[in-house]
Amino acid sequence: MEYTFIPKGVCSRKISFEINDGIVSNVRFAGGCAGNTQGLAALIEGMKAEDVVARLSGIRCGFKRTSCPDQMAEAIKEAIK
Protein backbone atom coordinates (compact mmCIF):
# COMPACT_ATOMS: atom_id res chain seq x y z
CA MET A 1 0.00 0.00 0.00
CA GLU A 2 1.27 3.49 -0.83
CA TYR A 3 1.49 6.20 1.81
CA THR A 4 2.20 9.93 1.76
CA PHE A 5 3.42 11.85 4.80
CA ILE A 6 3.95 15.59 5.25
CA PRO A 7 6.99 15.99 7.53
CA LYS A 8 7.24 18.70 10.16
CA GLY A 9 10.31 20.63 11.27
CA VAL A 10 12.60 19.54 8.42
CA CYS A 11 13.57 20.72 4.93
CA SER A 12 11.81 17.92 3.05
CA ARG A 13 8.20 18.69 2.11
CA LYS A 14 6.78 15.23 1.47
CA ILE A 15 7.67 11.57 1.93
CA SER A 16 6.04 8.89 -0.22
CA PHE A 17 6.61 5.19 0.31
CA GLU A 18 5.04 1.76 0.20
CA ILE A 19 4.69 -0.94 2.83
CA ASN A 20 3.78 -4.40 1.57
CA ASP A 21 3.83 -7.40 3.90
CA GLY A 22 5.67 -5.25 6.46
CA ILE A 23 8.49 -4.32 4.04
CA VAL A 24 9.33 -0.71 3.10
CA SER A 25 9.89 0.13 -0.57
CA ASN A 26 9.76 2.93 -3.15
CA VAL A 27 10.74 5.67 -0.69
CA ARG A 28 10.74 9.14 -2.25
CA PHE A 29 11.41 12.48 -0.60
CA ALA A 30 10.34 15.83 -2.06
CA GLY A 31 12.81 18.50 -1.01
CA GLY A 32 15.47 18.20 1.62
CA CYS A 33 19.15 17.45 1.09
CA ALA A 34 19.10 15.35 -2.07
CA GLY A 35 22.13 13.20 -1.26
CA ASN A 36 20.98 12.48 2.27
CA THR A 37 17.39 11.68 1.37
CA GLN A 38 18.44 9.49 -1.59
CA GLY A 39 20.89 7.67 0.65
CA LEU A 40 18.29 7.18 3.35
CA ALA A 41 15.79 5.85 0.81
CA ALA A 42 18.35 3.40 -0.58
CA LEU A 43 19.37 2.16 2.87
CA ILE A 44 15.86 1.39 4.08
CA GLU A 45 14.64 -0.18 0.80
CA GLY A 46 13.58 -3.74 1.58
CA MET A 47 13.80 -3.37 5.37
CA LYS A 48 11.07 -4.38 7.79
CA ALA A 49 9.01 -1.35 8.77
CA GLU A 50 9.54 -2.02 12.50
CA ASP A 51 13.31 -2.17 12.02
CA VAL A 52 13.31 1.19 10.21
CA VAL A 53 11.37 2.77 13.08
CA ALA A 54 13.72 1.28 15.68
CA ARG A 55 16.83 2.56 13.88
CA LEU A 56 15.68 6.03 12.85
CA SER A 57 13.46 7.26 15.71
CA GLY A 58 14.95 10.11 17.70
CA ILE A 59 17.69 11.13 15.24
CA ARG A 60 18.12 14.89 15.29
CA CYS A 61 19.45 17.31 12.68
CA GLY A 62 21.67 19.91 14.32
CA PHE A 63 19.63 21.89 16.84
CA LYS A 64 16.29 20.73 15.42
CA ARG A 65 14.19 18.36 17.50
CA THR A 66 13.80 16.06 14.50
CA SER A 67 15.40 15.09 11.18
CA CYS A 68 14.43 13.53 7.86
CA PRO A 69 15.28 10.04 9.24
CA ASP A 70 13.18 10.72 12.35
CA GLN A 71 10.31 11.97 10.19
CA MET A 72 10.59 8.80 8.07
CA ALA A 73 10.17 6.79 11.27
CA GLU A 74 7.14 8.91 12.19
CA ALA A 75 5.66 8.34 8.73
CA ILE A 76 6.04 4.57 9.09
CA LYS A 77 4.58 4.59 12.60
CA GLU A 78 1.54 6.45 11.29
CA ALA A 79 1.21 4.07 8.34
CA ILE A 80 1.29 0.88 10.43
CA LYS A 81 -1.23 2.04 13.04
Backbone hydrogen bonds, N-H to C=O, Kabsch-Sander energy under -0.5 kcal/mol:
donor,donor_aa,acceptor,acceptor_aa,energy
3,Y,17,F,-3.4
5,F,15,I,-2.8
13,R,30,A,-3.6
14,K,30,A,-1.2
15,I,5,F,-2.7
16,S,28,R,-3.0
17,F,3,Y,-2.1
18,E,25,S,-2.7
19,I,1,M,-2.1
20,N,23,I,-2.1
23,I,20,N,-1.6
24,V,47,M,-2.8
25,S,18,E,-2.3
28,R,16,S,-3.0
30,A,14,K,-2.8
31,G,29,F,-0.6
32,G,11,C,-0.6
34,A,32,G,-0.8
37,T,33,C,-2.9
38,Q,34,A,-2.5
39,G,35,G,-2.2
40,L,36,N,-2.7
41,A,37,T,-2.4
42,A,38,Q,-2.3
43,L,39,G,-2.4
44,I,40,L,-2.0
45,E,41,A,-1.0
46,G,24,V,-3.0
47,M,44,I,-2.3
49,A,22,G,-2.9
52,V,48,K,-2.0
53,V,49,A,-2.1
54,A,50,E,-2.2
55,R,51,D,-2.1
56,L,52,V,-2.4
57,S,53,V,-2.1
59,I,56,L,-1.7
61,C,66,T,-1.8
62,G,60,R,-0.6
64,K,61,C,-2.3
71,Q,67,S,-2.6
72,M,68,C,-2.2
73,A,69,P,-2.1
74,E,70,D,-2.2
75,A,71,Q,-2.5
76,I,72,M,-2.2
77,K,73,A,-2.5
78,E,74,E,-2.4
79,A,75,A,-2.1
80,I,76,I,-2.3
81,K,78,E,-0.8
